[in-house]
Amino acid sequence: MKDTTSLLRLAQEAAVEAGQEILKIYDTDFEVDYKEDQSPLTQADQKSNQVIMSYLNSLDIPIISEENQQLPYPERKDWKQFWLVDPLDGTKEFIKKNGEFTVNIALISDGIPVLGVIYVPVKKELFFGSEEAAFKMLNVESKSDLDKADKIQLQAKQPTSEVIVVASRSHLTPETEAFIDKIENSEGVFSVETISAGSSLKICMVAEAKADVYPRYAPTMEWDVAAGHAICHAAGVKVLQAGTDQELTYNKENLLNPWFVVGNRFLN
């Protein structure tokens, strides 16, 4: 078994190469298909998945990817360690061509994300974290940049009376609006600014102190969140099931996440 440092590097290289393949399609007039659940699917989702699988299949670690056929729960329930992958998180944003899509790769150990990589192809930014620390790397266009790109350590935002809430660009629900209203009426809060973003960029914004909290009162799957969860954990940010003090867990029988909140304030 490779050590965490080697696994992190492998995931970084996979994410960056997958991101570059996505950009080749992003700049074309690509076609959009739809899955049975009516979620969109493009050639970029599939190409990114192929690239990532070419890296991860070299290891004796099981993989759950959004674009792979899912194994029945009895076949995966005893996995101690596995990869959890979203080859193109934010396909709707990809289709809109607003740049707010990512490549997400996480390593799960005993139901907990211990390593996470999120690559933002359009911005050439790479977020990553393991149990030691979390970082944002700038100007990453290819794997060769991983050894020379500028690196910024991520830490949670310090609390102030001016609160920034990041919300989904595509899924602003009444429950989210109620959550924001509650913050506005909290003691010590002078103002609340709501900003929008797509895909796992919302989680990254809390991890890099650009927002205080991200409430998610809408459906997500495990592969949407796991990489960001690992990065947040390494940056000192909590990812809790909404209304509880329980962290999200992974490899459940149903891979749908419960509602959750990312941040260190306004969690209950």
C-alpha positions in Angstrom: 0.0 0.0 0.0 1.3 3.4 -0.9 1.6 6.1 1.8 -0.7 9.1 2.0 1.8 11.4 0.3 2.0 9.1 -2.7 -1.7 8.7 -2.9 -2.3 12.4 -2.7 0.2 13.0 -5.6 -1.5 10.4 -7.7 -4.9 12.0 -7.1 -3.5 15.4 -7.9 -2.1 14.2 -11.2 -5.3 12.4 -12.1 -7.4 15.5 -11.4 -5.2 17.9 -13.3 -5.0 15.6 -16.4 -8.8 15.0 -16.3 -9.3 18.7 -16.1 -7.3 19.4 -19.2 -9.3 16.8 -21.1 -12.5 18.5 -19.9 -11.3 21.9 -21.2 -10.7 20.4 -24.7 -14.4 19.6 -24.8 -15.5 22.8 -23.0 -14.3 24.9 -25.9 -16.4 23.0 -28.5 -20.1 22.8 -29.3 -20.6 19.6 -27.3 -23.8 17.6 -27.1 -25.7 17.0 -23.9 -27.4 13.7 -23.0 -29.6 13.0 -20.0 -29.5 10.1 -17.5 -32.5 8.2 -16.2 -32.8 10.8 -13.3 -32.7 13.6 -15.9 -29.4 14.8 -14.7 -27.2 16.0 -17.6 -24.3 14.1 -19.0 -21.6 15.2 -21.5 -18.6 13.7 -23.2 -16.5 15.6 -20.8 -18.0 13.7 -17.8 -17.1 10.4 -19.5 -13.6 11.5 -20.7 -12.7 12.8 -17.3 -13.8 9.5 -15.7 -11.6 7.5 -18.2 -8.5 9.5 -17.3 -9.1 9.2 -13.6 -9.7 5.5 -13.8 -6.5 5.0 -15.7 -4.7 6.4 -12.7 -6.7 4.8 -9.8 -7.1 1.4 -11.4 -3.3 0.9 -10.9 -3.9 0.5 -7.2 -5.6 -2.3 -5.2 -8.2 0.2 -3.8 -11.9 0.0 -4.8 -13.5 2.9 -6.5 -16.9 4.5 -6.5 -17.4 7.1 -9.3 -20.5 8.8 -10.4 -19.8 7.7 -13.9 -19.2 4.0 -13.1 -21.9 1.4 -12.5 -22.5 1.3 -8.8 -22.0 -2.0 -6.9 -24.7 -3.4 -4.7 -24.3 -2.5 -1.0 -23.5 -6.0 0.1 -20.4 -6.0 -2.2 -19.0 -2.8 -0.9 -20.2 -2.5 2.7 -17.1 -4.0 4.2 -14.6 -1.8 2.3 -12.1 -0.3 4.7 -10.7 2.1 2.1 -11.9 3.3 -1.3 -11.7 6.2 -3.8 -14.8 8.3 -4.2 -14.8 10.3 -7.5 -16.9 12.9 -9.3 -15.2 13.3 -12.6 -17.1 16.5 -13.4 -18.9 18.2 -10.5 -21.2 20.9 -11.8 -22.2 19.6 -15.1 -25.0 22.2 -15.3 -22.4 24.9 -14.8 -20.2 23.3 -17.5 -23.1 23.4 -19.9 -23.8 27.1 -19.1 -20.0 27.7 -19.7 -19.6 29.8 -16.6 -16.4 28.0 -15.5 -17.8 26.9 -12.1 -17.2 23.2 -12.4 -14.6 20.9 -10.8 -12.9 17.5 -10.7 -13.3 15.8 -7.3 -11.3 12.9 -6.0 -11.4 11.7 -2.3 -9.9 8.8 -0.4 -12.2 7.3 2.2 -11.0 5.3 5.2 -13.5 3.7 7.6 -16.3 6.0 6.3 -14.2 9.1 6.8 -12.6 11.2 4.0 -8.9 11.4 4.7 -7.6 12.9 1.5 -9.3 15.2 -1.0 -8.4 16.9 -4.3 -10.5 19.4 -6.1 -9.3 20.9 -9.4 -10.9 23.9 -11.1 -9.9 23.7 -14.7 -10.9 27.1 -15.9 -9.2 28.9 -13.0 -6.2 26.5 -13.0 -6.6 26.2 -9.2 -6.0 23.0 -7.2 -7.4 22.5 -3.7 -6.1 19.6 -1.7 -5.9 18.4 1.8 -5.0 15.3 3.9 -4.9 14.8 7.7 -1.9 17.2 8.0 -3.0 20.4 6.2 -5.0 21.9 3.3 -3.7 24.0 0.5 -4.7 25.9 -2.6 -2.3 25.8 -5.5 -2.4 28.5 -8.2 -1.6 28.4 -11.9 -1.7 24.6 -12.3 -2.2 23.9 -16.0 -0.4 20.5 -16.2 1.1 17.9 -14.0 4.5 19.5 -14.3 3.2 22.6 -12.5 2.6 20.6 -9.3 6.2 20.9 -8.3 6.5 24.7 -8.9 3.1 26.3 -8.5 2.5 28.8 -5.7 0.8 27.2 -2.7 -1.4 28.8 0.0 -2.3 27.1 3.2 -6.1 27.1 3.9 -7.6 28.0 7.3 -11.1 28.7 8.5 -12.4 32.3 8.4 -12.2 34.1 11.7 -15.6 35.1 13.0 -16.7 38.7 12.6 -20.1 40.6 12.8 -20.2 40.6 9.0 -21.2 37.1 7.9 -20.7 35.7 4.4 -23.0 32.8 3.3 -22.2 30.9 0.2 -25.2 29.2 -1.5 -25.8 27.0 -4.5 -26.2 28.8 -7.8 -28.6 26.2 -9.0 -30.4 24.9 -5.8 -31.5 27.8 -3.6 -34.3 26.3 -1.5 -36.8 27.7 1.0 -34.9 25.9 3.7 -31.7 27.7 2.7 -33.5 31.0 2.7 -34.8 30.2 6.2 -31.3 29.3 7.4 -30.0 32.7 6.1 -32.9 34.5 7.8 -32.0 32.9 11.1 -28.4 34.1 10.8 -29.6 37.7 10.1 -31.5 37.6 13.4 -28.5 36.1 15.4 -26.9 38.1 18.2 -23.7 39.8 17.2 -24.5 39.8 13.4 -24.3 43.2 11.8 -24.8 42.2 8.2 -25.2 39.1 6.1 -23.9 38.8 2.5 -25.0 35.9 0.3 -22.8 34.9 -2.5 -23.5 32.1 -5.1 -21.2 29.6 -6.7 -21.5 26.3 -8.5 -20.3 22.8 -7.8 -17.8 22.0 -4.9 -16.5 25.6 -5.2 -18.9 26.4 -2.4 -17.1 24.1 0.0 -13.7 25.4 -1.1 -14.8 29.0 -0.4 -15.4 28.1 3.3 -12.1 26.2 3.5 -10.2 29.2 2.1 -12.0 31.7 4.4 -13.9 33.5 1.6 -17.2 32.5 3.4 -18.3 31.7 6.9 -20.9 29.0 6.1 -22.4 26.9 3.3 -25.8 25.5 4.1 -26.9 22.7 1.8 -30.6 22.0 2.1 -30.9 20.2 -1.3 -29.9 16.8 -2.6 -26.2 15.8 -3.1 -24.5 12.5 -3.6 -21.5 11.3 -1.6 -19.1 12.0 -4.6 -20.2 15.6 -4.7 -19.0 16.3 -1.2 -16.3 13.9 0.0 -13.2 15.7 -1.5 -14.3 19.0 -0.1 -15.1 17.4 3.2 -11.5 16.1 3.4 -10.1 19.6 2.5 -12.3 21.3 5.1 -11.3 18.9 7.8 -7.7 19.6 7.1 -8.4 23.3 7.2 -10.2 23.2 10.5 -13.7 23.5 9.1 -16.6 21.2 10.1 -19.0 19.4 7.7 -22.0 18.4 9.8 -25.4 16.9 9.1 -27.9 19.7 9.3 -29.2 20.2 12.8 -26.8 17.7 14.4 -23.2 17.5 15.6 -22.6 14.4 13.4 -20.1 14.5 10.5 -21.2 13.2 7.1 -20.2 9.6 6.6 -19.5 7.7 3.3 -20.3 4.3 1.7 -23.8 4.3 3.0 -26.3 1.8 1.6 -27.9 4.9 -0.1 -25.2 7.2 -1.5 -27.5 10.2 -1.2 -26.3 12.6 1.5 -28.5 14.1 4.2 -28.7 17.9 4.3 -25.6 19.4 5.7 -23.8 22.6 6.8 -20.2 23.5 6.2 -18.5 26.0 8.6 -17.7 26.6 12.2 -20.6 29.0 13.0 -24.4 28.7 12.8 -24.3 24.9 12.6 -27.4 24.4 14.8 
